[in-house]
C-alpha cells in the first residue's frame, strides 16, 4: 500500500498534521508555530537531539509522524508550556514527556480532523528518542515529507511518513 507523493490520502494527512501542529503549539505551548512548505525526503533526516514518533495505522493509512527538536529549542518551548522563567532549570525526563505529549497531540488532532472524511486511523503510543544527531529509521517504502516548523523560540521539523 505505498502512497505516492501526490496521493490524496497522503496529502490530506499532511495538511491535517500541519494544521494540528499549529493548533497544538498555540494552545499547549502558548507559541505560534508556522508550518513552512513541506518537501519530499530524498536523503537523510534533519538532525536533532530529541524526537517523538507515533505510528498511524488504519485501513487506508499506515505510517508515522515525528517531531524532531534540538535540545535548546525544546527547552525554550517547555519553559513556555510550563510558564517558567527563561533560566529555570529543566529536567530531561520532563522534556521527554513534553515531546511525547506534543507528538500525541499533533497525531490526535489530525485524526480528529480526518474522521468522517474517509481517512480513518488509530494512533500508537509515542516513542521518544534522546541523543545528539540520533537516527530515526523510516519505512523504506514510505513517502516521507519533511515539514520545517518555525516558532519564536526557534525551528524544529515534523516528518510525515505514509505507506
TATABEL-V861626 format. One record per residue. D_LAST is the distance of its C-alpha to the last C-alpha in whole Angstrom. Layout:
# TATABEL-V861626
d_last->D_LAST
d_last->D_LAST
This chain:
# TATABEL-V861626
d_last->6
d_last->4
d_last->5
d_last->8
d_last->10
d_last->12
d_last->10
d_last->13
d_last->10
d_last->9
d_last->12
d_last->14
d_last->12
d_last->13
d_last->16
d_last->17
d_last->16
d_last->18
d_last->21
d_last->21
d_last->21
d_last->24
d_last->25
d_last->25
d_last->27
d_last->30
d_last->30
d_last->30
d_last->31
d_last->33
d_last->32
d_last->30
d_last->27
d_last->26
d_last->22
d_last->23
d_last->21
d_last->17
d_last->16
d_last->14
d_last->14
d_last->15
d_last->17
d_last->18
d_last->17
d_last->20
d_last->23
d_last->24
d_last->26
d_last->24
d_last->21
d_last->19
d_last->16
d_last->14
d_last->12
d_last->10
d_last->10
d_last->11
d_last->11
d_last->9
d_last->7
d_last->5
d_last->6
d_last->9
d_last->12
d_last->15
d_last->18
d_last->20
d_last->24
d_last->27
d_last->30
d_last->32
d_last->30
d_last->29
d_last->33
d_last->34
d_last->31
d_last->32
d_last->36
d_last->35
d_last->33
d_last->36
d_last->39
d_last->40
d_last->42
d_last->41
d_last->42
d_last->42
d_last->40
d_last->37
d_last->36
d_last->33
d_last->32
d_last->32
d_last->30
d_last->27
d_last->28
d_last->27
d_last->24
d_last->23
d_last->24
d_last->23
d_last->19
d_last->20
d_last->22
d_last->19
d_last->16
d_last->19
d_last->20
d_last->17
d_last->17
d_last->20
d_last->20
d_last->17
d_last->19
d_last->21
d_last->19
d_last->16
d_last->13
d_last->14
d_last->13
d_last->15
d_last->15
d_last->16
d_last->19
d_last->19
d_last->19
d_last->22
d_last->22
d_last->26
d_last->27
d_last->28
d_last->25
d_last->23
d_last->20
d_last->16
d_last->14
d_last->10
d_last->8
d_last->9
d_last->6
d_last->4
d_last->6
d_last->9
d_last->12
d_last->15
d_last->17
d_last->21
d_last->23
d_last->27
d_last->29
d_last->33
d_last->33
d_last->30
d_last->27
d_last->24
d_last->20
d_last->17
d_last->13
d_last->10
d_last->7
d_last->4
d_last->0
